[in-house]
Amino acid sequence: MTQSTPAITLVRGDITEQHADAVVNAANSSLLGGGGVDGAIHRKGGPEILADCRALRASRYGKGLPTGQAVATTAGRLHAAHVIHTVGPVHSTTEDRSELLASCYRESLRVAAELGARTVAFPAISTGVYGWPLDDGARIAVRTVRETAAEPVTEVRFVVFDETAYAAFETALAADA
């Protein structure tokens, strides 16, 4: 059986409102919530997500989730079955961390496949407070998803908040077609 890459769609909206099997959280390494997408997912998903994250910290991830890795929890009150938490790299002008950013997408898809997820909603990982340039972040995201076979995942949805991010992902999708 040949593995195929998932279809990619682009949505301008709120990732916490997405109906998907799995929603990806641009988490911080503590897994205990934060700002941006991470804070929004924890607030909207409710205390069940935090409880699962605390259990992960008490067992496998005592020092936090390493950058580029991914782990799943319940989605609480979100319109999803799972939240896949991944820690993106902080952008650096002196060190190429592109592979760590690509790993976030690959590892999230691997976890989604293990969960049996068919639809996965991603934010633009590391492009907020972690300072990753939006155009480059979109290019890495699109290329990595297109290069990653992740059956049974059939759809990857990039959910971006504003027109600037939408345009960056639209350009990346067209350039990598």
C-alpha positions in Angstrom: 0.0 0.0 0.0 1.4 3.4 -1.0 1.2 6.2 1.5 -0.2 9.5 0.3 0.3 13.0 1.6 -2.8 14.7 3.1 -4.8 17.4 1.2 -4.0 20.9 2.5 -6.5 23.6 3.1 -6.0 27.1 4.3 -8.5 28.8 6.7 -8.5 32.3 8.1 -10.1 32.0 11.6 -9.8 30.8 15.2 -8.1 27.4 15.6 -10.1 26.8 18.8 -13.3 26.8 16.6 -12.1 24.2 14.2 -14.0 20.9 13.9 -11.1 18.4 13.4 -9.9 15.1 14.8 -6.8 16.8 16.2 -5.9 20.4 16.8 -2.2 21.3 17.1 -1.1 23.6 19.9 1.9 25.8 19.5 2.8 25.0 23.1 5.6 26.1 25.4 7.9 23.4 26.8 6.1 23.5 30.2 2.9 22.2 28.6 1.1 24.2 31.3 -0.4 26.9 29.1 0.8 30.3 28.1 0.0 33.1 25.6 -1.1 33.1 22.0 -2.4 29.9 20.5 -1.4 28.0 23.6 -3.4 30.2 26.0 -6.4 30.2 23.7 -6.5 26.4 23.4 -6.2 26.0 27.2 -8.9 28.6 27.9 -11.4 27.3 25.3 -10.6 23.6 25.9 -10.9 23.8 29.7 -9.3 22.2 32.7 -9.2 18.7 31.2 -6.3 19.7 28.9 -4.3 21.2 31.7 -4.9 18.0 33.8 -3.6 15.8 31.0 -0.6 18.1 30.6 0.2 18.0 34.3 0.0 14.2 34.1 2.5 14.2 31.2 4.8 16.5 33.2 4.6 14.1 36.2 5.5 11.1 34.1 7.4 11.3 30.8 8.1 15.0 30.5 9.3 16.1 33.9 11.7 18.7 32.4 9.1 19.7 29.8 8.5 18.8 26.2 11.6 19.2 24.0 11.5 21.5 21.1 10.4 19.8 17.9 8.6 16.9 19.6 4.9 16.4 19.9 2.5 14.7 22.4 -1.3 14.4 22.6 -3.9 15.1 25.2 -7.6 15.3 25.3 -9.2 18.3 23.6 -11.6 19.0 26.5 -14.3 21.3 25.2 -12.8 21.9 21.8 -14.5 20.5 18.7 -11.8 17.9 18.4 -10.9 14.6 19.9 -7.3 15.5 20.7 -4.9 18.3 21.1 -1.4 17.6 19.8 1.1 19.8 21.7 4.4 20.7 19.9 7.1 23.1 21.0 8.4 25.3 18.2 11.9 26.8 18.1 12.5 30.4 18.9 13.9 32.0 15.7 17.6 32.8 15.7 19.5 35.0 13.3 22.8 33.2 14.2 21.7 29.6 14.2 19.6 27.7 11.6 16.7 26.1 13.5 14.6 25.2 10.4 14.9 21.5 11.0 13.4 21.9 14.5 10.5 23.8 13.0 10.0 21.1 10.3 10.1 18.5 13.1 7.2 20.1 14.8 5.0 19.4 11.8 6.4 15.9 11.1 6.1 14.8 14.7 2.6 16.3 15.0 1.5 14.3 11.9 3.2 11.2 13.3 1.2 11.5 16.6 -2.0 12.3 14.6 -1.5 9.1 12.6 -0.9 7.0 15.7 -4.2 8.5 17.1 -6.1 7.5 13.9 -6.8 11.2 13.2 -8.0 12.0 9.7 -8.2 15.8 10.0 -5.6 17.9 11.6 -5.7 21.7 12.2 -2.3 23.5 12.5 -1.5 27.0 13.6 1.5 28.8 12.1 4.0 27.4 14.6 6.8 29.7 16.0 5.6 32.7 13.9 4.2 34.6 16.9 6.1 35.5 20.0 8.9 33.1 19.0 9.7 35.5 16.2 9.9 33.2 13.2 9.5 35.2 9.9 6.0 34.4 8.6 7.0 33.8 5.0 9.7 31.3 6.0 7.5 29.6 8.6 4.8 29.2 6.0 7.3 27.8 3.5 8.7 25.2 6.0 5.2 24.2 7.1 3.8 23.6 3.6 6.9 21.8 2.4 7.1 19.6 5.4 3.4 18.6 5.3 3.7 17.9 1.6 6.7 15.7 2.1 5.2 13.8 5.1 3.0 10.8 4.4 0.8 10.3 7.5 -2.1 7.9 6.8 -4.8 7.9 8.0 -4.5 11.7 7.9 -6.4 12.9 4.8 -6.6 16.7 5.5 -4.3 19.2 7.0 -5.8 22.5 7.7 -3.6 25.6 8.3 -5.6 27.9 10.4 -4.3 31.4 10.5 -5.6 34.4 12.4 -5.1 37.4 10.0 -4.7 38.4 6.4 -0.9 38.7 6.6 -0.5 35.1 7.7 -3.2 34.0 5.1 -1.2 35.7 2.3 2.1 34.1 3.5 0.5 30.6 3.5 -1.2 31.2 0.2 2.1 32.2 -1.4 3.8 29.2 0.1 1.1 26.8 -1.2 1.3 28.3 -4.7 5.1 28.2 -4.7 5.3 24.6 -3.5 2.5 23.3 -5.8 
